[in-house]
Amino acid sequence: MLKIILIALVLVIAIAAAVVLTIFYSRKAEIEKLKQKYRRLTFMSPNAADETLRLQIIKLKNKQPGRTEKWYIEKAIYDLERNRR
């Protein structure tokens, strides 16, 4: 009986770990897509665009603390697109 409980516990832990990793990597991929969009919008070299985005995120974190990285990148993209109108 104890052996069955341990096996079930190991399976639950394995499934939970798989779910966490899936969520982590899907968010990471989403953030990378947003960074690529920012790079395209800036018409800069990838390194220059990344540095500009990094500095923009620092400014946004000072103004709007506690947001997610995704939010900061989306806000930087929104501001960039808004300023082009």
C-alpha positions as CSV (number, residue, x, y, z in Angstrom):
1,M,0.0,0.0,0.0
2,L,2.8,2.4,0.9
3,K,4.5,1.6,-2.4
4,I,1.4,2.5,-4.4
5,I,1.1,5.8,-2.5
6,L,4.8,6.6,-3.2
7,I,4.4,5.8,-6.9
8,A,1.2,8.0,-7.1
9,L,3.1,10.8,-5.3
10,V,6.0,10.6,-7.8
11,L,3.6,10.7,-10.7
12,V,1.8,13.8,-9.3
13,I,5.1,15.5,-8.8
14,A,6.3,14.6,-12.3
15,I,3.0,15.9,-13.8
16,A,3.2,19.1,-11.8
17,A,6.8,19.7,-12.9
18,A,5.9,19.1,-16.6
19,V,3.0,21.7,-16.3
20,V,5.3,24.3,-14.7
21,L,8.0,23.8,-17.3
22,T,5.4,24.0,-20.1
23,I,4.1,27.3,-18.7
24,F,7.6,28.7,-18.2
25,Y,8.8,27.9,-21.7
26,S,5.6,29.2,-23.4
27,R,5.9,32.5,-21.5
28,K,9.6,32.7,-22.4
29,A,8.7,32.1,-26.1
30,E,6.0,34.8,-25.9
31,I,8.4,37.3,-24.5
32,E,11.0,36.5,-27.2
33,K,8.3,37.1,-29.9
34,L,7.6,40.5,-28.3
35,K,11.3,41.4,-28.3
36,Q,11.5,40.4,-31.9
37,K,8.6,42.7,-32.7
38,Y,10.3,45.6,-30.8
39,R,13.5,45.0,-32.8
40,R,11.5,45.1,-36.1
41,L,9.8,48.3,-35.1
42,T,13.0,50.1,-34.1
43,F,14.9,49.5,-37.4
44,M,18.1,49.1,-35.3
45,S,20.6,46.4,-35.2
46,P,19.5,43.6,-32.8
47,N,22.1,44.6,-30.2
48,A,21.1,48.3,-30.3
49,A,17.4,47.4,-30.1
50,D,17.9,45.1,-27.2
51,E,19.9,47.8,-25.3
52,T,17.2,50.4,-26.1
53,L,14.5,48.0,-24.8
54,R,16.5,47.2,-21.7
55,L,16.8,50.9,-20.9
56,Q,13.1,51.5,-21.7
57,I,12.2,48.7,-19.3
58,I,14.3,50.2,-16.5
59,K,12.4,53.5,-17.0
60,L,9.1,51.8,-17.0
61,K,9.9,49.8,-13.9
62,N,10.6,53.0,-12.0
63,K,7.3,54.5,-13.2
64,Q,5.2,51.3,-12.9
65,P,6.8,48.9,-10.5
66,G,5.5,45.4,-9.9
67,R,4.5,44.6,-13.5
68,T,5.5,41.5,-15.5
69,E,8.3,41.5,-18.0
70,K,5.7,40.9,-20.7
71,W,3.8,44.0,-19.6
72,Y,6.9,46.2,-19.8
73,I,7.8,45.0,-23.3
74,E,4.2,45.4,-24.5
75,K,4.1,48.9,-23.1
76,A,7.4,49.8,-24.8
77,I,6.0,48.5,-28.1
78,Y,2.7,50.4,-27.5
79,D,4.7,53.6,-26.8
80,L,6.8,53.2,-29.9
81,E,3.8,52.6,-32.1
82,R,1.9,55.5,-30.5
83,N,4.8,57.9,-31.1
84,R,4.8,57.1,-34.8
85,R,1.3,58.3,-35.4
